[in-house]
Amino acid sequence: MSGARGVGIGFRRRFADDVLTTDRTLDWLEVTPENFIGRGGRFTAAFERARADFDVLAHGVSLNLGGPDSFEPDQIEGLKTFLDRYEIDSFSDHLCFSTARGFYSYDLLPLPFTEEAVTHCAARIRELSDRLERAVYIENISAYTIMPGTMDEGAFTTAVCDEADCGILLDVNNIFVNATNHGLDPEALLRSLPAHRAKQIHLAGHLDHRSGLKIDTHGAPVHDDVWPLFETALGLTGDVPVLIEWDTDVPPLETVLDEADKARAIYRKVIQDGGQRRAG
């Protein structure tokens, strides 16, 4: 069973062995099951060693929760086997679609913000939770266009979570990217999302493109403007595990842990010190 708490990092090939020997603080690890299901080799062996020492959460990228295609039985069976084997008691993926009628986009695409989409996504989330026999929660994505619909992002995400009765993985960088790209206030967008349902927080870096667009790359340090939003988010969510995502242009472990230390300082300020002041 997972007892993940504090600040973790994604388990990546570049530093798979280093996480076992570092003397730096590292609270927990997040894995992408698609990197391991049906595979062996050194990376899987390194993960199995790390799993013995660290709490682990699982975050997927391919379940197509908002798509029209039925879940693939082999994919669900492989995922459940992985989660069972490593005693990971929950699973998260993105509130988006990536596949339609057998076409794979290999991207996380935005959904229309409609009542029909709410009903469809909620049913899919409940189905996946039943088939995996564990809690499933959803991440808010970065989206570079606003799909037609009758709701905004906050209302849509809240409605899906309410109908599915599921948690949310609150990606703070995605909130900042979406708000900035679409002319919204980041804190207002954050407050419109169901933070009371948060099970986890993600933090990552983005690219400031010369066009003015902010692109969620997961390939840079967390932007200075995102840290205050993270502090506000923690005040809304309470004590949930926080992850530093770094998936492209992955640097040495020390650099990722430097980012984790920054997040941990804010975590302690809000959750630990703040909680002690409220208790007093």
N, C-alpha and C positions, 0 to 999 in steps of 0.2 A: 504494500500500500504506500501511496506517495505521502510524504510529509514535507513537500517542498515549501520552503519559506525563505524570505530574504531575496537576494539577487542572484540569478543564475545566468548561464551563457549557453548558446547553442553548441552542441557537440559536433566539431568539424574535423575533417581529415587532417588539416594542416597541423593541428595541435592535439590530435587524439591521444597520443602517448603522454604528452606533456601535462595533461590535467591530473595524471596520477602521481606526478613527482613535484608539482609546484608547491612552494611553501606559502603562496598567496591565498587569501581568503576566496573560497569558491563554494557557494551555498548549495547549488543544485545544477542539473543539466537538463536541457531540452533536446529531444531527438525528433527527426523527421522519419517516420516509419518507412516511407518509400525508399529510403537509402539502405534499408536492411532486409526487407521482406524478400525471401527467396535468394538471398545472397550470403556468401560467406566471406572468407578472406581476412586480411589484417584489420580492416576497419571494423568489421563485426566483432572480431576477437578483442579489439581495443575497447569497444563499447561494452562488451560483456565484463571486462575487468572494471571499467568505470562504474557499471551498474552496481557492482558489489560495494562500492564506496559512496555513491551519491544517490540522492533521491532524483527521480527522473519524471518529467512530463513529456507527453507526446503531442506533436503538432503536425497535422497533415497538410498537403498542398494539392490533392488531386481527387477529393471525394465529390466535387461538383454538386454541392448541396443545393444550389438553386437551379440546376439544369433540368432538362426534360427527360433525359435518358434514365432508365432504371439503373440502380446500383448493380455493378458486376459481381456476381456471387463469389468468384475466385478472389476478387480484390477484398471483399468484406471478410471472407474466411481467412485470408492471409493476414489482414490487419488484426482481426480478433486473436488469432494464434500468437501474433507478435505481442500484443498487449497482455494476453494471459501469461505468456512465457516469462515476461519481464515484470510482471505484477504491477502494471501501470493502470491505475483505476479510473482514468478519465481520458478523453480525447478531444482535441479541438481542430477545427478547420475553418475555412473562410466563408463568409456570407456572400456568395457570388456564384457565377457559373463559369465553366471552362470547357465544357463539352456539350454539343448538341447534335443529335442524330448521327452519332459516331464520329463527328469532326472534332478533333482535339486542337484547341487554340494554344495550349501551353502557356496560358496567361490567366489571370484572375479578372474576370470581366464583370462589370456592374449589372445589377438587376433593375428592372423597372420598379419604382416605388408605388406599387398598387396593392389593393386588397387581395387580388387573385394571387399575386406573388407571395404575399404574407402566408396565405393558406397553403400554397404549394411548398414553400420552404419549411414551414413549421411541420408539415406532415413528413417531409423528408428527414428532418432532424429527429423527430420522434421515432421514425422507422429505423434510422441508423443507430440510435441509442438502444432500441430494443434488440437489434441484431448483434450489437457489440456487447450488450449486457453491462453497460456502464454509462456514466454521464457524458454527454456530448455538449460542448459549448462552441460558440461561433465568434470569429474575428471580424471586426469592421475593416473593410479594405480601403486602399487608396484607389480613387477613380478619377479618370481624366476627362470624363464627360458625365453629364447628368442625364440619366435616362428619363423618358416620359413617365409621368405618374401623378398621383394625387396627394402624395406625402413628401416630406423631406426625409433626409437620411436618419435623423434622430427618431422621428415618429415611426418610420418603417422598421428600423432595427428593434425598437422597443416593442412594436406589435408582433414581430417574429418571435422575440424572446418570450413574450407573454403567452402567445398561443402555443409555442413549443414547450413552455415552462423550462427553458434552458438558461444557462449562464452565458456570459460574454467574455471574450478575451479582448480587452480594451487596448488597441494599438494607438498609443499617443502620437507617434509620428504620423500615422495615417490621418489622424484628426487634423493635425497641423497642416499637412500637405493639402488635404481636401479643402479646408477652410481658406487657406491662402490662395490656392488656384481658382476657387470659385467665388472669391470676394466675400467670404463670411468671417465672422469673428471666431477664432479658435476656441476660446473659452465657452462661448455660447454653444458651439457645436458639441463640445465635450459635455456640457451640462444637459444637452438634449438627449444624450445616449443613456441607457439604463445602467449607470455605474453601480447601482445597488445590487445588480446581478453579476458584477465582475468576479471572475475566478482567477484572473491573471492579467498582467500588464506587459505589453511589449514596447521596447524602445529601440530605435534604429536610426541610422543616418540617411540623409537624402541628398540629391544633387540639385544645386541651383543652376538650372540651364540658362544659357544666354538669352533665350526667348522670354525669360521671366517665369517659366513653368518650373515647379518643384517636382522632382521625380523621385519616388521612393525606391532607392537602389539597394538598401541594406549593405552599402559598401563604403561607409564613412563613419566618423564619430557622430554622436548625437549632436544636432545643431544647437547652438547656444539658446536660440529662441524656444526650443522644445523643453528644456529643463524646467522652466517655471510652470509650463503646462502639466508636466509630469507631477510636480509637487501638488498642484491643484487636484489632479486626478487621484492621487493617493489619499488626499483629504476626503474625497468622495467615496472611494472604494473601500477604504480601510485596509487591513492587513491582508494583502494578496501577494503571491509570488511575482517578482518582476524579472523580466528577461532582457538582456542585451542581445539583439540580433545583429549578426555580421555574416552575411552569406556570400557576398561577392568581394573580390579583391581582399580576401581574408588575410589579416596581418598576423604576426606572431601572437601567441597567447598573452604575453605581457601587455600588449596594447589593448586587447579586449578586456582584460582584467582591470586596466586603468579606467575604462568606461564603467565597468561594474562597480568599482570603488566610488565613482562619482554618484552613481545611482544609489548605492548603499548609504552614502552620507545623507542623502535626501530622505531615504527610507527610514533611517534611524531618527532623523529630525521629526518627521511627520508621525510615524507609527510608534516608535519607542518613546522618544522624549515627549512628543505631543500627548501620547496616551498616559504617561506618568503625570503630566501637568493636569490633564482632565481628571485623573483618579484622585489627585491631591485636592 
